[in-house]
Each structure stands twice: as C-alpha cells, then as structure tokens.
Amino acid sequence: MADHITIEEIPGTWVVRAGGAVIGESARVLMLREGEYPPVVYFPRADIAMAFLDESAKVSHCPHKGDATHYSIQTKSVILPDAAWSYEAPKDGVAEIAGHMAFYDRDTVTVEEV
C-alpha cells in the first residue's frame, strides 16, 4: 500500500442518502485516508440499494488504487450523474476496498454516521 493511504474499519452505523432517501446503511464501513484528501467512507455493496445505481461510462484512474468505475443514482425525481464510485479490482495495497462503494458527499448526496 502507498505509505500515504490508510484503511480501517470504523465503528457506528453509517447511512448514505440521495434525494432525501436512504439508499444505504451499514455498520461495516471502511474509512480510507489518503494524504491531504478528506477521508472517504466506503460502504459494502451488500448494504447499498444497488437498484438505484446505474454504471456510467466514466472511469477514473488513481495510480495507488487503480481504475474506478462510476455510478449514477436515480432518485425519485432526478438522476445524479457519477455520484458514486467503486474500485472493482483495486491494487493489492488497497484490496480491502474491493466490493465497496464510495459516494461524493454533496448537497444531493450525504454520507453520515447515525
């Protein structure tokens, strides 16, 4: 793992809301910290309502984590483009995030501990 990345299980129950609706809830989240970037909460896929997410064409690359597939979220009234991402086959040093999803925390999507 790159020496500036740490991944740890964090306590508590966490939720992700999109368009006001809870689309995920988990007590098994991972917190990834990477250098000076804000920490990112990764939810197990099994704890996300995947029926509301559609894989988009966007793929981004991180030299430390690998290629990230992005997902749009369908809310009751609007599509939130590229609002989530997942490393389907992360690099060995960050293998713990395989099978997990992260979300851009913005005004239409929120990630919080409850």
Summary of the structure (lengths in Angstrom):
residues: 114
radius of gyration: 13.4
end to end distance: 30.3
largest distance: 42.3
contacts: 308
relative contact order: 0.26
helix: 11%
strand: 55%
